[in-house]
């Protein structure tokens, strides 16, 4: 693959972009240290209801960001795909966030996984585009140094742990690749984890991805579970974990 990494200075600065589109200055836009990133509007609403999070007016019109009262946590939503997550991490980290927790979805390729199962991704296979702009490293896997911090509470809640395959091209998740990566022990496929971990690695930030299995690849067939009770149960379990372990514990630390 062509190497895209370039160590010269970028022309676009996230501080300039955010200040331009919000009409605010950097001090007005300051954020706390931890961000929860979701993709589904239902997950965003659920977390807001559970935590009483309130919108940060200064960011309105550019990003919808919600602050959890009496905590160092914000909640926001990204569009699907690595480029969207990367831009969001760049912007939020420029205003104070240095811990990023992803609440995502994935398709299982490991035959032991079922719809609704939960995964903590400790690393990701880099079949994305974003990571190759951030890492001057030919390694196929990018890992999270922060994921290990979460393994004990995740195991207590029944999470699986392992590598994720991040692929930008959902219609090029081919039979041979699925079989090969399954044999290599990769658990699931999605679109964002490698990009998240690459940006965090490049910028010295903390990042971890928690995923719920929404669909499965079994043999040469695909099965979606998007409207099943099993997925709804998994989403509820992941929501509870995020609130209890990633938000409430953070609020307790600053009380």
Residue pairs with C-beta under 8 A, 6 or more apart in sequence:
1 132
3 132
3 136
3 138
4 129
4 132
4 133
5 132
5 133
5 134
5 135
5 136
6 133
7 136
13 94
14 87
14 90
14 91
14 93
14 94
15 26
15 94
15 95
17 91
18 24
18 29
18 59
18 62
18 63
18 91
18 94
18 95
19 25
19 26
19 29
21 61
21 62
22 29
22 58
22 59
22 60
22 61
22 62
24 58
26 95
28 58
29 58
29 59
29 95
30 95
30 96
31 56
31 65
31 74
31 92
31 95
31 96
31 97
32 67
32 71
32 72
32 73
32 74
32 96
32 97
33 72
33 96
33 97
33 98
33 99
34 72
34 73
34 74
34 97
34 99
34 100
34 101
34 246
34 250
35 73
35 74
35 75
35 76
35 92
35 97
35 99
35 100
35 101
36 47
36 73
36 74
36 75
36 76
36 101
36 103
36 242
36 246
36 247
37 76
37 77
37 78
37 85
37 88
37 100
37 101
37 102
37 103
38 44
38 47
38 75
38 76
38 77
38 78
38 103
39 77
39 78
39 79
39 80
39 103
39 104
39 105
40 77
40 105
41 77
43 103
43 235
43 239
44 66
44 75
44 76
44 77
46 239
47 53
47 75
47 103
47 239
47 242
47 243
47 247
48 66
48 75
50 239
50 243
51 68
51 69
51 71
51 73
51 75
51 243
51 247
52 68
52 69
53 66
53 67
53 68
53 69
53 74
53 75
54 66
54 67
54 69
55 64
55 65
55 66
55 67
56 65
56 66
56 67
56 74
59 65
63 76
63 88
63 91
64 76
64 77
65 74
65 75
65 76
65 92
66 74
66 75
66 76
67 73
67 74
68 74
68 75
68 247
68 251
70 251
70 254
70 255
71 247
71 250
71 251
71 254
72 250
72 251
72 253
72 254
73 246
73 247
73 250
73 251
74 92
74 97
76 88
76 92
78 84
78 85
78 88
78 192
80 191
80 192
81 168
81 191
81 192
82 128
82 129
82 130
82 131
82 166
82 168
82 191
82 192
82 194
82 195
82 196
83 129
83 130
83 195
84 192
85 102
85 130
85 192
85 195
85 196
85 199
86 130
86 134
86 195
86 196
86 198
86 199
89 97
89 100
89 196
89 199
89 200
89 203
89 205
89 207
90 199
90 203
92 100
93 100
93 203
93 205
97 205
98 204
98 205
98 206
99 146
99 205
99 206
99 207
100 196
100 200
100 205
100 206
100 207
100 208
101 207
101 208
101 209
101 210
101 242
101 246
102 192
102 193
102 196
102 207
102 208
102 209
102 210
102 211
103 210
103 238
103 239
103 242
104 190
104 192
104 193
104 209
104 210
104 211
104 212
105 190
105 211
105 212
105 213
105 214
106 119
106 164
106 187
106 188
106 189
106 190
106 211
106 212
106 213
106 214
107 173
107 188
107 189
107 190
107 213
107 214
107 215
107 216
107 217
107 222
108 114
108 115
108 117
108 187
108 188
108 213
108 215
108 216
108 217
109 165
109 178
109 181
109 182
109 186
109 187
109 188
109 189
109 216
109 217
110 160
110 162
110 182
110 185
110 186
110 187
110 188
111 182
111 218
113 119
113 160
113 187
113 188
113 213
113 216
114 213
114 216
114 230
115 213
115 214
115 215
115 216
115 223
115 225
115 228
115 230
115 231
115 234
116 212
116 213
116 225
116 228
116 230
116 231
116 232
116 233
116 234
116 235
116 237
117 160
117 212
117 213
117 234
118 154
118 157
118 158
118 159
118 160
118 210
118 211
118 212
118 213
118 234
118 237
118 238
118 241
119 159
119 160
119 161
119 162
119 164
119 187
119 188
119 210
119 211
119 212
119 213
120 147
120 150
120 151
120 154
120 159
120 160
120 161
120 208
120 209
120 210
120 211
121 144
121 147
121 161
121 162
121 163
121 164
121 187
121 193
121 208
121 209
121 210
121 211
122 143
122 144
122 147
122 148
122 151
122 161
122 162
122 163
123 141
123 142
123 143
123 144
123 147
123 163
123 164
123 197
124 141
124 142
124 143
124 163
124 164
124 165
124 166
124 193
124 194
124 197
124 209
125 140
125 141
125 163
125 164
125 165
125 166
125 181
125 186
125 194
126 132
126 139
126 140
126 141
126 142
126 166
126 194
126 198
127 165
127 166
127 167
127 168
127 169
127 194
128 166
128 167
128 168
128 191
128 192
128 194
128 195
128 198
129 168
130 194
130 195
130 198
130 199
131 142
131 166
131 194
131 195
131 197
131 198
134 198
134 199
134 201
134 202
135 142
135 198
135 201
135 202
141 163
142 194
142 197
142 198
142 201
143 197
144 197
144 200
144 207
144 208
144 209
145 201
145 206
146 200
146 206
146 207
146 208
147 161
147 208
147 209
149 208
150 208
150 210
150 245
151 161
153 241
153 245
154 161
154 210
154 241
155 161
157 237
157 241
159 210
160 187
162 185
162 186
162 187
163 185
163 186
163 187
164 186
164 187
164 188
164 189
164 190
164 193
164 194
164 209
164 211
165 177
165 181
165 186
165 188
165 189
165 190
166 189
166 190
166 191
166 192
166 193
166 194
166 195
167 173
167 189
167 190
167 191
168 191
170 191
173 189
173 217
175 220
178 189
178 217
181 189
188 211
188 213
189 217
190 211
192 209
193 209
193 211
196 207
196 209
197 207
197 209
199 205
199 207
200 206
200 207
210 238
210 241
210 242
212 231
212 234
212 235
212 237
212 238
213 225
213 231
213 234
214 224
214 225
214 226
214 231
215 222
215 223
215 224
215 225
215 226
216 222
216 223
216 225
217 223
225 231
